[in-house]
Amino acid sequence: MKKCWDLDPFNRPTIITLENIISEWIKCINRYYAANSDGNYLYEVPDINNQLKIGMLEFIEANEA
């Protein structure tokens, strides 16, 4: 999220990069709902890499600010 606000436009992510990140978030959310479809909520998404998790949390925190 912070990279999007960089003063130097060349340091900002491209639309392709953003699309890839958001697509991964959507896949992650879909896996969460699939894993919890039986009502026994795990609150963990299987097969999520740590960098993706950090990116999602950073976005949520920025959205709450």
VENRAWO-V801610 format. One record per residue. N is the residue number from 0. RES is the residue in one small letter. PHI is phi in radians with two decimals (* if undefined). PSI is psi as a letter, one per 40 degrees, with the letter a starting at -180 (NA if undefined). OMEGA is omega in radians with two decimals (999 if undefined). Layout:
<<N:RES:PHI:PSI:OMEGA> <N:RES:PHI:PSI:OMEGA>>
This chain:
<<0:m:*:d:-3.11> <1:k:-1.12:d:3.13> <2:k:-1.09:d:3.14> <3:c:-1.14:d:-3.09> <4:w:-1.73:e:-3.12> <5:d:-1.01:h:-3.14> <6:l:-1.10:d:3.12> <7:d:-1.56:h:-3.11> <8:p:-1.00:d:-3.13> <9:f:-1.28:e:3.09> <10:n:-1.60:e:-3.14> <11:r:-1.45:i:3.11> <12:p:-1.20:i:3.10> <13:t:-1.35:i:3.10> <14:i:-1.10:d:3.10> <15:i:-1.14:d:3.10> <16:t:-1.07:d:3.12> <17:l:-1.08:d:3.13> <18:e:-1.09:d:3.12> <19:n:-1.13:d:3.13> <20:i:-1.11:d:-3.12> <21:i:-1.13:d:3.08> <22:s:-1.08:d:3.10> <23:e:-1.13:d:3.10> <24:w:-1.07:d:-3.13> <25:i:-1.11:d:3.09> <26:k:-1.05:d:3.14> <27:c:-1.10:d:3.12> <28:i:-1.10:d:3.11> <29:n:-1.09:d:3.10> <30:r:-1.14:d:3.11> <31:y:-1.05:d:-3.13> <32:y:-1.14:d:3.10> <33:a:-1.15:d:-3.13> <34:a:-1.21:d:-3.08> <35:n:-1.89:e:-3.07> <36:s:-1.17:e:-3.14> <37:d:-1.48:e:3.13> <38:g:1.61:e:3.08> <39:n:-1.62:g:-3.00> <40:y:-1.22:h:-3.13> <41:l:-1.58:d:-3.08> <42:y:1.05:e:3.05> <43:e:-2.24:i:3.11> <44:v:-1.73:h:3.11> <45:p:-1.15:i:3.04> <46:d:1.11:f:3.06> <47:i:-1.69:h:3.12> <48:n:-1.45:i:-3.02> <49:n:-1.09:d:-3.13> <50:q:-1.12:d:3.09> <51:l:-1.11:d:3.12> <52:k:-1.08:d:3.13> <53:i:-1.07:d:3.13> <54:g:-1.08:d:3.13> <55:m:-1.15:d:3.13> <56:l:-1.14:d:3.10> <57:e:-1.07:d:3.13> <58:f:-1.12:d:3.14> <59:i:-1.10:d:3.14> <60:e:-1.11:d:3.12> <61:a:-1.16:d:-3.14> <62:n:-1.19:d:-3.14> <63:e:-1.40:e:-3.10> <64:a:-1.31:NA:999>>
